[in-house]
């Protein structure tokens, strides 16, 4: 997978999909995101985001969740 690109969830365009590669945060953030279903190896699709620093909406399986701008900036997604 040398041609794949890693970006933060915040940098993804609406409608783009990828696999969560890593979460750059402490134990609390990792636990919180894991409870929402966002964990490494999981397929994720960005549904959209609000203007400026608003929440980011993502889809995992058949569930949509919204996470904060700061959290989205710490989720690294591998496109490809």
mmCIF file of the N, C-alpha and C atoms, coordinates in Angstrom:
data_MODEL
# 
_entry.id   MODEL 
# 
loop_
_atom_site.group_PDB 
_atom_site.id 
_atom_site.type_symbol 
_atom_site.label_atom_id 
_atom_site.label_alt_id 
_atom_site.label_comp_id 
_atom_site.label_asym_id 
_atom_site.label_entity_id 
_atom_site.label_seq_id 
_atom_site.pdbx_PDB_ins_code 
_atom_site.Cartn_x 
_atom_site.Cartn_y 
_atom_site.Cartn_z 
_atom_site.occupancy 
_atom_site.B_iso_or_equiv 
_atom_site.pdbx_formal_charge 
_atom_site.auth_seq_id 
_atom_site.auth_comp_id 
_atom_site.auth_asym_id 
_atom_site.auth_atom_id 
_atom_site.pdbx_PDB_model_num 
ATOM 1   N N  . UNK A 1 1  ? 0.815   -1.192 0.000  1.00 0.00 ? 1  UNK A N  1 
ATOM 2   C CA . UNK A 1 1  ? 0.000   0.000  0.000  1.00 0.00 ? 1  UNK A CA 1 
ATOM 3   C C  . UNK A 1 1  ? 0.860   1.257  0.000  1.00 0.00 ? 1  UNK A C  1 
ATOM 4   N N  . UNK A 1 2  ? 1.855   1.287  -0.805 1.00 0.00 ? 2  UNK A N  1 
ATOM 5   C CA . UNK A 1 2  ? 2.755   2.431  -0.834 1.00 0.00 ? 2  UNK A CA 1 
ATOM 6   C C  . UNK A 1 2  ? 2.134   3.628  -1.544 1.00 0.00 ? 2  UNK A C  1 
ATOM 7   N N  . UNK A 1 3  ? 1.043   3.404  -2.320 1.00 0.00 ? 3  UNK A N  1 
ATOM 8   C CA . UNK A 1 3  ? 0.419   4.517  -3.023 1.00 0.00 ? 3  UNK A CA 1 
ATOM 9   C C  . UNK A 1 3  ? -0.733  5.128  -2.229 1.00 0.00 ? 3  UNK A C  1 
ATOM 10  N N  . UNK A 1 4  ? -0.962  4.662  -1.012 1.00 0.00 ? 4  UNK A N  1 
ATOM 11  C CA . UNK A 1 4  ? -2.050  5.206  -0.213 1.00 0.00 ? 4  UNK A CA 1 
ATOM 12  C C  . UNK A 1 4  ? -1.599  6.492  0.472  1.00 0.00 ? 4  UNK A C  1 
ATOM 13  N N  . UNK A 1 5  ? -2.557  7.318  0.814  1.00 0.00 ? 5  UNK A N  1 
ATOM 14  C CA . UNK A 1 5  ? -2.272  8.620  1.398  1.00 0.00 ? 5  UNK A CA 1 
ATOM 15  C C  . UNK A 1 5  ? -2.955  8.713  2.758  1.00 0.00 ? 5  UNK A C  1 
ATOM 16  N N  . UNK A 1 6  ? -2.249  9.254  3.729  1.00 0.00 ? 6  UNK A N  1 
ATOM 17  C CA . UNK A 1 6  ? -2.830  9.420  5.053  1.00 0.00 ? 6  UNK A CA 1 
ATOM 18  C C  . UNK A 1 6  ? -3.153  10.890 5.297  1.00 0.00 ? 6  UNK A C  1 
ATOM 19  N N  . UNK A 1 7  ? -4.384  11.146 5.730  1.00 0.00 ? 7  UNK A N  1 
ATOM 20  C CA . UNK A 1 7  ? -4.839  12.492 6.055  1.00 0.00 ? 7  UNK A CA 1 
ATOM 21  C C  . UNK A 1 7  ? -5.628  12.425 7.356  1.00 0.00 ? 7  UNK A C  1 
ATOM 22  N N  . UNK A 1 8  ? -5.858  13.586 7.956  1.00 0.00 ? 8  UNK A N  1 
ATOM 23  C CA . UNK A 1 8  ? -6.724  13.600 9.132  1.00 0.00 ? 8  UNK A CA 1 
ATOM 24  C C  . UNK A 1 8  ? -8.176  13.559 8.660  1.00 0.00 ? 8  UNK A C  1 
ATOM 25  N N  . UNK A 1 9  ? -9.041  13.157 9.553  1.00 0.00 ? 9  UNK A N  1 
ATOM 26  C CA . UNK A 1 9  ? -10.464 13.111 9.237  1.00 0.00 ? 9  UNK A CA 1 
ATOM 27  C C  . UNK A 1 9  ? -10.969 14.499 8.851  1.00 0.00 ? 9  UNK A C  1 
ATOM 28  N N  . UNK A 1 10 ? -10.415 15.514 9.466  1.00 0.00 ? 10 UNK A N  1 
ATOM 29  C CA . UNK A 1 10 ? -10.803 16.891 9.161  1.00 0.00 ? 10 UNK A CA 1 
ATOM 30  C C  . UNK A 1 10 ? -10.445 17.265 7.726  1.00 0.00 ? 10 UNK A C  1 
ATOM 31  N N  . UNK A 1 11 ? -9.337  16.748 7.209  1.00 0.00 ? 11 UNK A N  1 
ATOM 32  C CA . UNK A 1 11 ? -8.871  17.096 5.864  1.00 0.00 ? 11 UNK A CA 1 
ATOM 33  C C  . UNK A 1 11 ? -9.617  16.362 4.755  1.00 0.00 ? 11 UNK A C  1 
ATOM 34  N N  . UNK A 1 12 ? -10.320 15.300 5.094  1.00 0.00 ? 12 UNK A N  1 
ATOM 35  C CA . UNK A 1 12 ? -11.046 14.533 4.080  1.00 0.00 ? 12 UNK A CA 1 
ATOM 36  C C  . UNK A 1 12 ? -12.181 15.364 3.486  1.00 0.00 ? 12 UNK A C  1 
ATOM 37  N N  . UNK A 1 13 ? -12.525 15.070 2.237  1.00 0.00 ? 13 UNK A N  1 
ATOM 38  C CA . UNK A 1 13 ? -13.663 15.711 1.594  1.00 0.00 ? 13 UNK A CA 1 
ATOM 39  C C  . UNK A 1 13 ? -14.924 14.924 1.927  1.00 0.00 ? 13 UNK A C  1 
ATOM 40  N N  . UNK A 1 14 ? -16.059 15.590 1.920  1.00 0.00 ? 14 UNK A N  1 
ATOM 41  C CA . UNK A 1 14 ? -17.336 14.908 2.153  1.00 0.00 ? 14 UNK A CA 1 
ATOM 42  C C  . UNK A 1 14 ? -17.514 13.811 1.099  1.00 0.00 ? 14 UNK A C  1 
ATOM 43  N N  . UNK A 1 15 ? -17.888 12.627 1.533  1.00 0.00 ? 15 UNK A N  1 
ATOM 44  C CA . UNK A 1 15 ? -18.079 11.499 0.628  1.00 0.00 ? 15 UNK A CA 1 
ATOM 45  C C  . UNK A 1 15 ? -16.858 10.601 0.491  1.00 0.00 ? 15 UNK A C  1 
ATOM 46  N N  . UNK A 1 16 ? -15.703 11.063 0.955  1.00 0.00 ? 16 UNK A N  1 
ATOM 47  C CA . UNK A 1 16 ? -14.489 10.242 0.883  1.00 0.00 ? 16 UNK A CA 1 
ATOM 48  C C  . UNK A 1 16 ? -14.518 9.153  1.950  1.00 0.00 ? 16 UNK A C  1 
ATOM 49  N N  . UNK A 1 17 ? -13.944 8.010  1.613  1.00 0.00 ? 17 UNK A N  1 
ATOM 50  C CA . UNK A 1 17 ? -13.860 6.891  2.552  1.00 0.00 ? 17 UNK A CA 1 
ATOM 51  C C  . UNK A 1 17 ? -12.414 6.468  2.735  1.00 0.00 ? 17 UNK A C  1 
ATOM 52  N N  . UNK A 1 18 ? -12.176 5.792  3.826  1.00 0.00 ? 18 UNK A N  1 
ATOM 53  C CA . UNK A 1 18 ? -10.843 5.270  4.103  1.00 0.00 ? 18 UNK A CA 1 
ATOM 54  C C  . UNK A 1 18 ? -10.880 4.366  5.313  1.00 0.00 ? 18 UNK A C  1 
ATOM 55  N N  . UNK A 1 19 ? -9.718  3.907  5.704  1.00 0.00 ? 19 UNK A N  1 
ATOM 56  C CA . UNK A 1 19 ? -9.563  3.048  6.877  1.00 0.00 ? 19 UNK A CA 1 
ATOM 57  C C  . UNK A 1 19 ? -8.839  3.843  7.952  1.00 0.00 ? 19 UNK A C  1 
ATOM 58  N N  . UNK A 1 20 ? -9.365  3.797  9.181  1.00 0.00 ? 20 UNK A N  1 
ATOM 59  C CA . UNK A 1 20 ? -8.713  4.496  10.287 1.00 0.00 ? 20 UNK A CA 1 
ATOM 60  C C  . UNK A 1 20 ? -7.350  3.851  10.511 1.00 0.00 ? 20 UNK A C  1 
ATOM 61  N N  . UNK A 1 21 ? -6.278  4.635  10.367 1.00 0.00 ? 21 UNK A N  1 
ATOM 62  C CA . UNK A 1 21 ? -4.915  4.125  10.524 1.00 0.00 ? 21 UNK A CA 1 
ATOM 63  C C  . UNK A 1 21 ? -4.457  4.236  11.974 1.00 0.00 ? 21 UNK A C  1 
ATOM 64  N N  . UNK A 1 22 ? -4.720  5.390  12.586 1.00 0.00 ? 22 UNK A N  1 
ATOM 65  C CA . UNK A 1 22 ? -4.316  5.590  13.974 1.00 0.00 ? 22 UNK A CA 1 
ATOM 66  C C  . UNK A 1 22 ? -5.057  6.766  14.574 1.00 0.00 ? 22 UNK A C  1 
ATOM 67  N N  . UNK A 1 23 ? -5.020  6.829  15.905 1.00 0.00 ? 23 UNK A N  1 
ATOM 68  C CA . UNK A 1 23 ? -5.596  7.953  16.633 1.00 0.00 ? 23 UNK A CA 1 
ATOM 69  C C  . UNK A 1 23 ? -4.472  8.566  17.444 1.00 0.00 ? 23 UNK A C  1 
ATOM 70  N N  . UNK A 1 24 ? -4.196  9.843  17.205 1.00 0.00 ? 24 UNK A N  1 
ATOM 71  C CA . UNK A 1 24 ? -3.094  10.530 17.880 1.00 0.00 ? 24 UNK A CA 1 
ATOM 72  C C  . UNK A 1 24 ? -3.644  11.252 19.101 1.00 0.00 ? 24 UNK A C  1 
ATOM 73  N N  . UNK A 1 25 ? -3.740  10.527 20.193 1.00 0.00 ? 25 UNK A N  1 
ATOM 74  C CA . UNK A 1 25 ? -4.266  11.138 21.403 1.00 0.00 ? 25 UNK A CA 1 
ATOM 75  C C  . UNK A 1 25 ? -4.000  10.257 22.595 1.00 0.00 ? 25 UNK A C  1 
ATOM 76  N N  . UNK A 1 26 ? -4.423  10.725 23.726 1.00 0.00 ? 26 UNK A N  1 
ATOM 77  C CA . UNK A 1 26 ? -4.242  9.992  24.961 1.00 0.00 ? 26 UNK A CA 1 
ATOM 78  C C  . UNK A 1 26 ? -5.280  8.897  25.144 1.00 0.00 ? 26 UNK A C  1 
ATOM 79  N N  . UNK A 1 27 ? -5.180  8.231  26.273 1.00 0.00 ? 27 UNK A N  1 
ATOM 80  C CA . UNK A 1 27 ? -6.070  7.108  26.574 1.00 0.00 ? 27 UNK A CA 1 
ATOM 81  C C  . UNK A 1 27 ? -7.540  7.536  26.588 1.00 0.00 ? 27 UNK A C  1 
ATOM 82  N N  . UNK A 1 28 ? -7.811  8.711  27.134 1.00 0.00 ? 28 UNK A N  1 
ATOM 83  C CA . UNK A 1 28 ? -9.192  9.196  27.213 1.00 0.00 ? 28 UNK A CA 1 
ATOM 84  C C  . UNK A 1 28 ? -9.816  9.394  25.845 1.00 0.00 ? 28 UNK A C  1 
ATOM 85  N N  . UNK A 1 29 ? -9.081  10.017 24.939 1.00 0.00 ? 29 UNK A N  1 
ATOM 86  C CA . UNK A 1 29 ? -9.589  10.250 23.582 1.00 0.00 ? 29 UNK A CA 1 
ATOM 87  C C  . UNK A 1 29 ? -9.787  8.926  22.854 1.00 0.00 ? 29 UNK A C  1 
ATOM 88  N N  . UNK A 1 30 ? -8.831  8.044  22.961 1.00 0.00 ? 30 UNK A N  1 
ATOM 89  C CA . UNK A 1 30 ? -8.926  6.742  22.292 1.00 0.00 ? 30 UNK A CA 1 
ATOM 90  C C  . UNK A 1 30 ? -10.135 5.968  22.809 1.00 0.00 ? 30 UNK A C  1 
ATOM 91  N N  . UNK A 1 31 ? -10.361 6.004  24.122 1.00 0.00 ? 31 UNK A N  1 
ATOM 92  C CA . UNK A 1 31 ? -11.521 5.318  24.715 1.00 0.00 ? 31 UNK A CA 1 
ATOM 93  C C  . UNK A 1 31 ? -12.830 5.921  24.230 1.00 0.00 ? 31 UNK A C  1 
ATOM 94  N N  . UNK A 1 32 ? -12.896 7.239  24.190 1.00 0.00 ? 32 UNK A N  1 
ATOM 95  C CA . UNK A 1 32 ? -14.117 7.925  23.758 1.00 0.00 ? 32 UNK A CA 1 
ATOM 96  C C  . UNK A 1 32 ? -14.452 7.588  22.309 1.00 0.00 ? 32 UNK A C  1 
ATOM 97  N N  . UNK A 1 33 ? -13.457 7.665  21.442 1.00 0.00 ? 33 UNK A N  1 
ATOM 98  C CA . UNK A 1 33 ? -13.692 7.368  20.029 1.00 0.00 ? 33 UNK A CA 1 
ATOM 99  C C  . UNK A 1 33 ? -14.009 5.886  19.826 1.00 0.00 ? 33 UNK A C  1 
ATOM 100 N N  . UNK A 1 34 ? -13.360 5.027  20.584 1.00 0.00 ? 34 UNK A N  1 
ATOM 101 C CA . UNK A 1 34 ? -13.622 3.596  20.493 1.00 0.00 ? 34 UNK A CA 1 
ATOM 102 C C  . UNK A 1 34 ? -15.069 3.279  20.878 1.00 0.00 ? 34 UNK A C  1 
ATOM 103 N N  . UNK A 1 35 ? -15.582 3.990  21.880 1.00 0.00 ? 35 UNK A N  1 
ATOM 104 C CA . UNK A 1 35 ? -16.979 3.804  22.293 1.00 0.00 ? 35 UNK A CA 1 
ATOM 105 C C  . UNK A 1 35 ? -17.950 4.198  21.183 1.00 0.00 ? 35 UNK A C  1 
ATOM 106 N N  . UNK A 1 36 ? -17.529 5.130  20.332 1.00 0.00 ? 36 UNK A N  1 
ATOM 107 C CA . UNK A 1 36 ? -18.350 5.539  19.190 1.00 0.00 ? 36 UNK A CA 1 
ATOM 108 C C  . UNK A 1 36 ? -18.147 4.631  17.978 1.00 0.00 ? 36 UNK A C  1 
ATOM 109 N N  . UNK A 1 37 ? -17.193 3.707  18.075 1.00 0.00 ? 37 UNK A N  1 
ATOM 110 C CA . UNK A 1 37 ? -16.925 2.791  16.968 1.00 0.00 ? 37 UNK A CA 1 
ATOM 111 C C  . UNK A 1 37 ? -15.763 3.213  16.090 1.00 0.00 ? 37 UNK A C  1 
ATOM 112 N N  . UNK A 1 38 ? -15.103 4.316  16.438 1.00 0.00 ? 38 UNK A N  1 
ATOM 113 C CA . UNK A 1 38 ? -13.978 4.810  15.645 1.00 0.00 ? 38 UNK A CA 1 
ATOM 114 C C  . UNK A 1 38 ? -12.703 4.241  16.250 1.00 0.00 ? 38 UNK A C  1 
ATOM 115 N N  . UNK A 1 39 ? -12.132 3.237  15.563 1.00 0.00 ? 39 UNK A N  1 
ATOM 116 C CA . UNK A 1 39 ? -10.900 2.602  16.051 1.00 0.00 ? 39 UNK A CA 1 
ATOM 117 C C  . UNK A 1 39 ? -10.074 2.174  14.846 1.00 0.00 ? 39 UNK A C  1 
ATOM 118 N N  . UNK A 1 40 ? -8.769  1.991  15.031 1.00 0.00 ? 40 UNK A N  1 
ATOM 119 C CA . UNK A 1 40 ? -7.908  1.590  13.904 1.00 0.00 ? 40 UNK A CA 1 
ATOM 120 C C  . UNK A 1 40 ? -8.417  0.315  13.216 1.00 0.00 ? 40 UNK A C  1 
ATOM 121 N N  . UNK A 1 41 ? -8.353  0.345  11.878 1.00 0.00 ? 41 UNK A N  1 
ATOM 122 C CA . UNK A 1 41 ? -8.794  -0.799 11.074 1.00 0.00 ? 41 UNK A CA 1 
ATOM 123 C C  . UNK A 1 41 ? -10.232 -0.693 10.616 1.00 0.00 ? 41 UNK A C  1 
ATOM 124 N N  . UNK A 1 42 ? -10.954 0.284  11.110 1.00 0.00 ? 42 UNK A N  1 
ATOM 125 C CA . UNK A 1 42 ? -12.378 0.439  10.794 1.00 0.00 ? 42 UNK A CA 1 
ATOM 126 C C  . UNK A 1 42 ? -12.560 1.316  9.559  1.00 0.00 ? 42 UNK A C  1 
ATOM 127 N N  . UNK A 1 43 ? -13.476 0.912  8.661  1.00 0.00 ? 43 UNK A N  1 
ATOM 128 C CA . UNK A 1 43 ? -13.781 1.718  7.476  1.00 0.00 ? 43 UNK A CA 1 
ATOM 129 C C  . UNK A 1 43 ? -14.651 2.889  7.906  1.00 0.00 ? 43 UNK A C  1 
ATOM 130 N N  . UNK A 1 44 ? -14.308 4.082  7.419  1.00 0.00 ? 44 UNK A N  1 
ATOM 131 C CA . UNK A 1 44 ? -15.010 5.303  7.815  1.00 0.00 ? 44 UNK A CA 1 
ATOM 132 C C  . UNK A 1 44 ? -15.267 6.165  6.587  1.00 0.00 ? 44 UNK A C  1 
ATOM 133 N N  . UNK A 1 45 ? -16.425 6.801  6.547  1.00 0.00 ? 45 UNK A N  1 
ATOM 134 C CA . UNK A 1 45 ? -16.778 7.701  5.451  1.00 0.00 ? 45 UNK A CA 1 
ATOM 135 C C  . UNK A 1 45 ? -17.160 9.046  6.045  1.00 0.00 ? 45 UNK A C  1 
ATOM 136 N N  . UNK A 1 46 ? -16.589 10.114 5.524  1.00 0.00 ? 46 UNK A N  1 
ATOM 137 C CA . UNK A 1 46 ? -16.938 11.455 6.004  1.00 0.00 ? 46 UNK A CA 1 
ATOM 138 C C  . UNK A 1 46 ? -18.221 11.886 5.319  1.00 0.00 ? 46 UNK A C  1 
ATOM 139 N N  . UNK A 1 47 ? -19.222 12.199 6.106  1.00 0.00 ? 47 UNK A N  1 
ATOM 140 C CA . UNK A 1 47 ? -20.507 12.640 5.573  1.00 0.00 ? 47 UNK A CA 1 
ATOM 141 C C  . UNK A 1 47 ? -20.473 14.136 5.309  1.00 0.00 ? 47 UNK A C  1 
ATOM 142 N N  . UNK A 1 48 ? -19.914 14.879 6.234  1.00 0.00 ? 48 UNK A N  1 
ATOM 143 C CA . UNK A 1 48 ? -19.827 16.320 6.058  1.00 0.00 ? 48 UNK A CA 1 
ATOM 144 C C  . UNK A 1 48 ? -19.288 16.980 7.311  1.00 0.00 ? 48 UNK A C  1 
ATOM 145 N N  . UNK A 1 49 ? -19.128 18.281 7.242  1.00 0.00 ? 49 UNK A N  1 
ATOM 146 C CA . UNK A 1 49 ? -18.673 19.043 8.397  1.00 0.00 ? 49 UNK A CA 1 
ATOM 147 C C  . UNK A 1 49 ? -19.282 20.423 8.345  1.00 0.00 ? 49 UNK A C  1 
ATOM 148 N N  . UNK A 1 50 ? -19.375 21.029 9.499  1.00 0.00 ? 50 UNK A N  1 
ATOM 149 C CA . UNK A 1 50 ? -19.921 22.380 9.591  1.00 0.00 ? 50 UNK A CA 1 
ATOM 150 C C  . UNK A 1 50 ? -18.830 23.380 9.222  1.00 0.00 ? 50 UNK A C  1 
ATOM 151 N N  . UNK A 1 51 ? -19.244 24.584 8.917  1.00 0.00 ? 51 UNK A N  1 
ATOM 152 C CA . UNK A 1 51 ? -18.326 25.650 8.545  1.00 0.00 ? 51 UNK A CA 1 
ATOM 153 C C  . UNK A 1 51 ? -17.382 25.978 9.700  1.00 0.00 ? 51 UNK A C  1 
ATOM 154 N N  . UNK A 1 52 ? -16.165 26.335 9.374  1.00 0.00 ? 52 UNK A N  1 
ATOM 155 C CA . UNK A 1 52 ? -15.130 26.711 10.338 1.00 0.00 ? 52 UNK A CA 1 
ATOM 156 C C  . UNK A 1 52 ? -14.774 25.536 11.254 1.00 0.00 ? 52 UNK A C  1 
ATOM 157 N N  . UNK A 1 53 ? -14.970 25.673 12.565 1.00 0.00 ? 53 UNK A N  1 
ATOM 158 C CA . UNK A 1 53 ? -14.507 24.654 13.501 1.00 0.00 ? 53 UNK A CA 1 
ATOM 159 C C  . UNK A 1 53 ? -15.672 23.849 14.086 1.00 0.00 ? 53 UNK A C  1 
ATOM 160 N N  . UNK A 1 54 ? -16.703 23.636 13.288 1.00 0.00 ? 54 UNK A N  1 
ATOM 161 C CA . UNK A 1 54 ? -17.878 22.899 13.751 1.00 0.00 ? 54 UNK A CA 1 
ATOM 162 C C  . UNK A 1 54 ? -17.642 21.399 13.756 1.00 0.00 ? 54 UNK A C  1 
ATOM 163 N N  . UNK A 1 55 ? -18.636 20.630 14.185 1.00 0.00 ? 55 UNK A N  1 
ATOM 164 C CA . UNK A 1 55 ? -18.494 19.173 14.260 1.00 0.00 ? 55 UNK A CA 1 
ATOM 165 C C  . UNK A 1 55 ? -18.356 18.516 12.887 1.00 0.00 ? 55 UNK A C  1 
ATOM 166 N N  . UNK A 1 56 ? -17.736 17.342 12.889 1.00 0.00 ? 56 UNK A N  1 
ATOM 167 C CA . UNK A 1 56 ? -17.540 16.548 11.678 1.00 0.00 ? 56 UNK A CA 1 
ATOM 168 C C  . UNK A 1 56 ? -18.418 15.312 11.800 1.00 0.00 ? 56 UNK A C  1 
ATOM 169 N N  . UNK A 1 57 ? -19.243 15.054 10.788 1.00 0.00 ? 57 UNK A N  1 
ATOM 170 C CA . UNK A 1 57 ? -20.128 13.892 10.788 1.00 0.00 ? 57 UNK A CA 1 
ATOM 171 C C  . UNK A 1 57 ? -19.518 12.795 9.940  1.00 0.00 ? 57 UNK A C  1 
ATOM 172 N N  . UNK A 1 58 ? -19.469 11.583 10.514 1.00 0.00 ? 58 UNK A N  1 
ATOM 173 C CA . UNK A 1 58 ? -18.900 10.436 9.801  1.00 0.00 ? 58 UNK A CA 1 
ATOM 174 C C  . UNK A 1 58 ? -19.866 9.267  9.863  1.00 0.00 ? 58 UNK A C  1 
ATOM 175 N N  . UNK A 1 59 ? -19.684 8.333  8.942  1.00 0.00 ? 59 UNK A N  1 
ATOM 176 C CA . UNK A 1 59 ? -20.498 7.120  8.924  1.00 0.00 ? 59 UNK A CA 1 
ATOM 177 C C  . UNK A 1 59 ? -19.606 5.910  9.121  1.00 0.00 ? 59 UNK A C  1 
ATOM 178 N N  . UNK A 1 60 ? -20.018 5.033  10.036 1.00 0.00 ? 60 UNK A N  1 
ATOM 179 C CA . UNK A 1 60 ? -19.338 3.770  10.314 1.00 0.00 ? 60 UNK A CA 1 
ATOM 180 C C  . UNK A 1 60 ? -20.397 2.685  10.200 1.00 0.00 ? 60 UNK A C  1 
ATOM 181 N N  . UNK A 1 61 ? -20.199 1.749  9.314  1.00 0.00 ? 61 UNK A N  1 
ATOM 182 C CA . UNK A 1 61 ? -21.223 0.730  9.052  1.00 0.00 ? 61 UNK A CA 1 
ATOM 183 C C  . UNK A 1 61 ? -22.524 1.448  8.699  1.00 0.00 ? 61 UNK A C  1 
ATOM 184 N N  . UNK A 1 62 ? -23.581 1.290  9.493  1.00 0.00 ? 62 UNK A N  1 
ATOM 185 C CA . UNK A 1 62 ? -24.843 1.966  9.182  1.00 0.00 ? 62 UNK A CA 1 
ATOM 186 C C  . UNK A 1 62 ? -25.153 3.076  10.185 1.00 0.00 ? 62 UNK A C  1 
ATOM 187 N N  . UNK A 1 63 ? -24.167 3.488  10.949 1.00 0.00 ? 63 UNK A N  1 
ATOM 188 C CA . UNK A 1 63 ? -24.349 4.495  11.994 1.00 0.00 ? 63 UNK A CA 1 
ATOM 189 C C  . UNK A 1 63 ? -23.630 5.786  11.644 1.00 0.00 ? 63 UNK A C  1 
ATOM 190 N N  . UNK A 1 64 ? -24.285 6.907  11.878 1.00 0.00 ? 64 UNK A N  1 
ATOM 191 C CA . UNK A 1 64 ? -23.646 8.211  11.704 1.00 0.00 ? 64 UNK A CA 1 
ATOM 192 C C  . UNK A 1 64 ? -23.393 8.813  13.077 1.00 0.00 ? 64 UNK A C  1 
ATOM 193 N N  . UNK A 1 65 ? -22.192 9.341  13.267 1.00 0.00 ? 65 UNK A N  1 
ATOM 194 C CA . UNK A 1 65 ? -21.855 10.025 14.509 1.00 0.00 ? 65 UNK A CA 1 
ATOM 195 C C  . UNK A 1 65 ? -21.181 11.354 14.174 1.00 0.00 ? 65 UNK A C  1 
ATOM 196 N N  . UNK A 1 66 ? -21.322 12.302 15.091 1.00 0.00 ? 66 UNK A N  1 
ATOM 197 C CA . UNK A 1 66 ? -20.665 13.603 14.940 1.00 0.00 ? 66 UNK A CA 1 
ATOM 198 C C  . UNK A 1 66 ? -19.613 13.726 16.033 1.00 0.00 ? 66 UNK A C  1 
ATOM 199 N N  . UNK A 1 67 ? -18.421 14.131 15.639 1.00 0.00 ? 67 UNK A N  1 
ATOM 200 C CA . UNK A 1 67 ? -17.355 14.345 16.613 1.00 0.00 ? 67 UNK A CA 1 
ATOM 201 C C  . UNK A 1 67 ? -16.840 15.768 16.463 1.00 0.00 ? 67 UNK A C  1 
ATOM 202 N N  . UNK A 1 68 ? -16.181 16.247 17.484 1.00 0.00 ? 68 UNK A N  1 
ATOM 203 C CA . UNK A 1 68 ? -15.701 17.629 17.459 1.00 0.00 ? 68 UNK A CA 1 
ATOM 204 C C  . UNK A 1 68 ? -14.581 17.816 16.439 1.00 0.00 ? 68 UNK A C  1 
ATOM 205 N N  . UNK A 1 69 ? -14.379 19.055 16.072 1.00 0.00 ? 69 UNK A N  1 
ATOM 206 C CA . UNK A 1 69 ? -13.310 19.435 15.149 1.00 0.00 ? 69 UNK A CA 1 
ATOM 207 C C  . UNK A 1 69 ? -11.959 18.959 15.680 1.00 0.00 ? 69 UNK A C  1 
ATOM 208 N N  . UNK A 1 70 ? -11.720 19.143 16.975 1.00 0.00 ? 70 UNK A N  1 
ATOM 209 C CA . UNK A 1 70 ? -10.451 18.744 17.593 1.00 0.00 ? 70 UNK A CA 1 
ATOM 210 C C  . UNK A 1 70 ? -10.224 17.243 17.536 1.00 0.00 ? 70 UNK A C  1 
ATOM 211 N N  . UNK A 1 71 ? -11.282 16.473 17.811 1.00 0.00 ? 71 UNK A N  1 
ATOM 212 C CA . UNK A 1 71 ? -11.165 15.009 17.739 1.00 0.00 ? 71 UNK A CA 1 
ATOM 213 C C  . UNK A 1 71 ? -10.876 14.577 16.298 1.00 0.00 ? 71 UNK A C  1 
ATOM 214 N N  . UNK A 1 72 ? -11.583 15.163 15.345 1.00 0.00 ? 72 UNK A N  1 
ATOM 215 C CA . UNK A 1 72 ? -11.413 14.808 13.934 1.00 0.00 ? 72 UNK A CA 1 
ATOM 216 C C  . UNK A 1 72 ? -9.990  15.095 13.467 1.00 0.00 ? 72 UNK A C  1 
ATOM 217 N N  . UNK A 1 73 ? -9.351  16.073 14.084 1.00 0.00 ? 73 UNK A N  1 
ATOM 218 C CA . UNK A 1 73 ? -7.995  16.441 13.711 1.00 0.00 ? 73 UNK A CA 1 
ATOM 219 C C  . UNK A 1 73 ? -6.976  15.434 14.213 1.00 0.00 ? 73 UNK A C  1 
ATOM 220 N N  . UNK A 1 74 ? -7.365  14.549 15.130 1.00 0.00 ? 74 UNK A N  1 
ATOM 221 C CA . UNK A 1 74 ? -6.448  13.561 15.692 1.00 0.00 ? 74 UNK A CA 1 
ATOM 222 C C  . UNK A 1 74 ? -6.665  12.149 15.143 1.00 0.00 ? 74 UNK A C  1 
ATOM 223 N N  . UNK A 1 75 ? -7.674  11.996 14.258 1.00 0.00 ? 75 UNK A N  1 
ATOM 224 C CA . UNK A 1 75 ? -7.941  10.693 13.645 1.00 0.00 ? 75 UNK A CA 1 
ATOM 225 C C  . UNK A 1 75 ? -7.265  10.661 12.278 1.00 0.00 ? 75 UNK A C  1 
ATOM 226 N N  . UNK A 1 76 ? -6.302  9.760  12.110 1.00 0.00 ? 76 UNK A N  1 
ATOM 227 C CA . UNK A 1 76 ? -5.571  9.627  10.851 1.00 0.00 ? 76 UNK A CA 1 
ATOM 228 C C  . UNK A 1 76 ? -6.225  8.523  10.017 1.00 0.00 ? 76 UNK A C  1 
ATOM 229 N N  . UNK A 1 77 ? -6.596  8.874  8.793  1.00 0.00 ? 77 UNK A N  1 
ATOM 230 C CA . UNK A 1 77 ? -7.294  7.948  7.899  1.00 0.00 ? 77 UNK A CA 1 
ATOM 231 C C  . UNK A 1 77 ? -6.416  7.674  6.689  1.00 0.00 ? 77 UNK A C  1 
ATOM 232 N N  . UNK A 1 78 ? -6.358  6.411  6.312  1.00 0.00 ? 78 UNK A N  1 
ATOM 233 C CA . UNK A 1 78 ? -5.600  6.002  5.124  1.00 0.00 ? 78 UNK A CA 1 
ATOM 234 C C  . UNK A 1 78 ? -6.558  5.890  3.948  1.00 0.00 ? 78 UNK A C  1 
ATOM 235 N N  . UNK A 1 79 ? -6.393  6.793  2.993  1.00 0.00 ? 79 UNK A N  1 
ATOM 236 C CA . UNK A 1 79 ? -7.218  6.772  1.786  1.00 0.00 ? 79 UNK A CA 1 
ATOM 237 C C  . UNK A 1 79 ? -6.617  5.767  0.810  1.00 0.00 ? 79 UNK A C  1 
ATOM 238 N N  . UNK A 1 80 ? -7.424  5.326  -0.118 1.00 0.00 ? 80 UNK A N  1 
ATOM 239 C CA . UNK A 1 80 ? -6.832  4.452  -1.105 1.00 0.00 ? 80 UNK A CA 1 
ATOM 240 C C  . UNK A 1 80 ? -7.766  3.391  -1.493 1.00 0.00 ? 80 UNK A C  1 
# 
